[in-house]
Amino acid sequence: MKPRLIDIARRADVSEATVSRVLNARPGVNEATRSAVLEAARALGRELPAAVAVREALVGVLVPDVENPVFAQWAERIEAELFQRGAAMLLAVRPRSLEREREILERFARVGAQGIIVVSGHHAQETADVSHYRELSALGMPLALVNGVRADIDAAFVSTDDARAVAVAVAHLRELGHVRLGLAMGDERTWPVREKVHAFERLAHRGAAPPVAYTDFTYAGGYQAAVELVGRGCTAILCGSDVMAAGALEGVRGLGLEVPRDVSVVGYDDSQWAAMTSPPLTSVRQRVPQMARAVVRAVLEGGEGSRRPRRTEAVMAPELIVRGSTAAAPALDVFPAPTRAGAADTMVG
Amino acid sequence: MKPRLIDIARRADVSEATVSRVLNARPGVNEATRSAVLEAARALGRELPAAVAVREALVGVLVPDVENPVFAQWAERIEAELFQRGAAMLLAVRPRSLEREREILERFARVGAQGIIVVSGHHAQETADVSHYRELSALGMPLALVNGVRADIDAAFVSTDDARAVAVAVAHLRELGHVRLGLAMGDERTWPVREKVHAFERLAHRGAAPPVAYTDFTYAGGYQAAVELVGRGCTAILCGSDVMAAGALEGVRGLGLEVPRDVSVVGYDDSQWAAMTSPPLTSVRQRVPQMARAVVRAVLEGGEGSRRPRRTEAVMAPELIVRGSTAAAPALDVFPAPTRAGAADTMVG
């Protein structure tokens, strides 16, 4: 006699709904539970379709591009975590448009993804349409979204603490005597940019807004931002990515100045080649390995026992890696005259 | 009445074997043929299991790592080609050991990959055990293997023409007056390294072997190789990767010399940040977009009409991208004294 769901459920100590999910190869059951259900089903003599018995978890991962090495690192670390847990990674890159992003996520679901991780997707934009995330979540698909938080999506959110990232870089530069700091950023509609700009503004007090150059997260964008910010009197530049920072190094050189003698430059991401620029970059390192572990755990355990993913939020503190692109401020700033100190107060002092 | 395979085969103008493959969701049928078969089956009233009807192609892709940006570029371009054809990419990185590589390829097959692409895997080593490739191939799995050729695997091989890569770099440096060229390479057991070294040796004639430094394909490896090769009197260094070349730039600086005034450096891959080093790298560019298209086409169309993949080999010519890391040889070499010209002949002259 074919065992009933309830028999299997009792033996495996789970709900009937969970047994049904496992036997129908639906997402949202973690590997341990799945194994227990399959073992109970086998022990009770239930025949299992081959597809269910041998199925390993597939997880869809979407990253913006791999030209920025930090996104390649994200993909690599997430894959390593998935592999360790017996799961395989479906990777897609360059969502470009919202439509393309929707198409990718739907394709992940269609080919059998049991969870989806999105790094810096449209969930990172304040006003983007995110109905495709909501639809997947409503279907019970575990979602983990990196570096961007939206109140209207049920997902596990894992982000770097952007305020802290700015704070550690600013503290380092202040210790070196810099008072006129500039911020070089990309698209201001995105969560990490807004968070960093707000933090930067909070660190400035009394008076004029601190200098922020909005270009884009590229080498050319960094070059252009550096020229603008040095033109506005900055002796130190915080960049939104290492790629931007590499461009900023060249922008400073293009002005006939030297890094770090005349201008200090701080990168962001501490990507693998931050140590390879000349001079090597001081950079703020996101804790990609820990964050990758957190998102993988979230999607593989996300929907257990319920069709509804649980909404969670985690922020992780970054750390500053000091190398050769930052040094003491030029003499004028190290020993500021009273009038200069006054000017500093209106910037970030 | 349930239509027979032969009816569907006639309507779709394919063999019965192909119809059987499609209806059983087995690999080795290209998307156009698959669609035609499914359409014919539907038109004749054959019910299709949901898994077959909605199934989209999954292709497994294995790259060595993503720290070297050229491998990130490979993954990105292959994914773009797959996406365009309605397929999704399973990505795994860092095979490390042969055992791990075997495990990854088997997992690809288990989760339903309909083809597998390996970039610079163990197929690139002359003597590595490649039985796992042969087993998959024997099961009808289409394989496409990049930058490495083994006579004992049935697969589509697509490689950059390494001899040509060395030739264009050497020609460029000779035009600039360099006669003492050195080669900086990684693991000499791999196909691309052997091909490049052989080409480099062919370009040297009469007498002593040209200077080759075997370190590894890293920044530190490039640094060390540059110190060694400059110590052996080289005024120009061909590197096996851009990462090595970045290290070589710093190695030359560490000796108190300048690139390109005293020593010219040529990279390999022309990865995205070759233009971001200081000075920007002259580099040999592999035709990754074209090669990615070729391997994707090979795996998606590979096994059609037969369980046995067809063995094919293609080599693609690279191109030299000239930037700021190469310049005229130092005066001594531009106007060589007779004794120096004699020495040049024994090197690469």
Interface residues (C-beta under 8 A of the other chain):
Chain A: A51 V54 R55 E56 L58 D65 V66 E67 P69 A72 Q73 A75 E76 E79 A80 F83 A88 M89 L90 L91 A92 V93 R94 I104 R107 F108 R110 V111 G112 Y219 V243 A246 G247 L249 E250 R253 Q272 W273 A275 M276 T277 S278
Chain B: A51 V54 R55 E56 L58 D65 V66 E67 P69 A72 Q73 A75 E76 E79 A80 F83 A88 M89 L90 L91 A92 V93 R94 I104 R107 F108 R110 V111 G112 Y219 V243 A246 G247 L249 E250 R253 Q272 W273 A275 M276 T277 S278
